[in-house]
């Protein structure tokens, strides 16, 4: 796991460039970190991380142009895409071509589409085409307006289908033009520019199991992306930009984050634990289900999911003595340990309720005799799933207990999903 050196878009750009110049077999063999024709810092960084490569002769060819085939390869490699769509209907995608598998993955992820029966793998990418590909790949929402383009003399030349995507990249300071107040959107994108955009976009590239600090560089004002493409990653710190979870079926631990997170899940089957309350989780069209804090979310019915937060009712807090009920705001007469438990109940997939001690759905009690918090779900409801502080909470006959030692400073959060019988 590496911070700035492993940025998301850089990885994407790197893969594309490499494939443009050399056959896949040759690219895999070269591991040079320096080139005779460039000393660009972004290129050096992403070469060292194995994201971009040269042309096999010691050169990187920074002014070389990239094709759609290379763009598909970049997206595929950067996001660690695995699912493949059936692309046999495209007449210009031979089954044995190096780019066909990459297109199959990019199409399945909804990032690439063809033109009738052709995918045009050898056609060179323009800057505006590449910008839209990257915006889609990174889950960057189109801007509300195109006002940001007015600062450029050629801002009005942008294609209608690309305008708001390009405006979003400008608004977020990911791109700044080619000089002379121009975006040069119709020009071919070169390899160095591709890598630079990756470098601008990505704060952290989490490509190995372990812990990554996602606190951004204080000297950088852009909200850069954290890209997770590995299983078993734990994120800590305070994120400023979007967190992309792209590894299929990966488990990612968010319990070390401070504040709400903006999360985008790219591939199916991810398990997110410890996600802060109030965080928003968006899903790409390739995602069918994801598990968030123990709750299985049907992404085919919801484009986004907000981790439940308390309603206007204050969270249940207080102390318990004997087998007494935890009563909000009531201190213990004997000075026993204070217990503050937030209970969020999701009834079906529509409404979210806060429940303190509403026995009609869930009753939460703390008994000193057993040093445990007990959750009792009404017999009129069935427990679909449940978690406590980000770990699975197991109910038996609608009753579950949590040992008091599991509460940090006497505090905890339970998320219980139920449905009426």
C-alpha positions, 0 to 999 in steps of 0.5 A: 500500500502506498500513498501518493506514488500509487495514484489511481489515474496514473495507473490507468494512464500508464497501462494505456501508454505501454500497450500503445507502443509495444506488444503485451509480451514485450511490455510485461518484460520491461521494468525500467524506472528511468528513460533516455527521453524523459525525466517527468516526475509523474512518469518516473513515479508510476514507472516505479510502481509498475503502472507505466512502461517504456517502449522496450528500447529504454524510451518512454515516448512521452509524445506518443499518441494512444488508441482506444485499445490502449485506453481500454487496457488502461481502464482494465488494469487500473481498476483491476476489472475481472468481469467480461462482457460478450464482445463477439458481435464487434467485427474488429475485435479478434478473439486473439487480439491483445486488446479484446479482453480489455474491451470485454472488461471495460464494456462490462463495467459500463466504461466503453461502448462501441459504434454499431458493430465496431469498437475501433480499437486502433483509432487514436483517442482525443483529449476530450474522449480520454477525459470522459473515459477517465471521468466515467472510470473514476465515478466523477459526476458530471458538473451541474453546468458548463460554466467552468469551460468559459475560462478557456478560449476553446471551451465552447468547442467541447462536444455536447456529450462531453461538456459536463464531464470535462467541466467537472474535471476543470472544476475539481482542478484535475485538468488545467489546459494546454496553455494559451488559455486552451483545452485543446479538446480535439487534439490527440492525447499524448502519453505524458498527458495521460500519466499526468492526469492520473497523477492529478486524480489519485491520492492513494492507490491501495493495491495490496492488503494492509493499512493505508492513510488516506489523509491528503497532502495538505499542500494540495487543494484538489479532492483527489481519489483513493482507489482500492483494488486489493482485498483486505485493505484498511483505511485510516485518516480523513479523506477529502475526495471520493474512495473507489472500491474496485476489487471484486468481492473485496473486504475493505475496513473503513473503521479507521476513518474520521468523518463521513466518506464518499464511496463508489463501488465499481465491481460486484460483491464488495464487503464494507465494514466500519463505514462511518454513519452518514457516509454515502455509497454509490454503485456502478451499473456493474454492481448487483449487491454489496454488504455495508456494515453487515447490511446486504444492499441490493444495488439493482434497486438503489443507485446509492445507499446512505449509512443510517444516522440517528433521526431527530431523536437523541441516541439512547444513552445512559447507565444501567443497574442490575437488569435495568433498561438503558434509559436515555439521559438517566445516570446510574445511582450506584456509579456503575459503568455508563453505557451509550448505545446507538441503535439503528433499525432498517425496516425493509429497504425503505425507512430507517428508524432510530430506536432507543427502547421501543419494544415494538421493534427492538429493546436494548438493555444493559445488565450488570449481572452479565456485563452485557448489552442485550438486543431483543427484536419483537417476535413480529419481526424477522432479523435479516442482518445485524452488526455491532461496531462493524462486526456481525451481530448474531441473533438467536431466537431474536435475541443477541448479546454483546459483552461489555468489553466490546464497547469502546469507552462504553459506547457502541453502534448497532445496525439491525435490519429487520422485516415484518413477518 
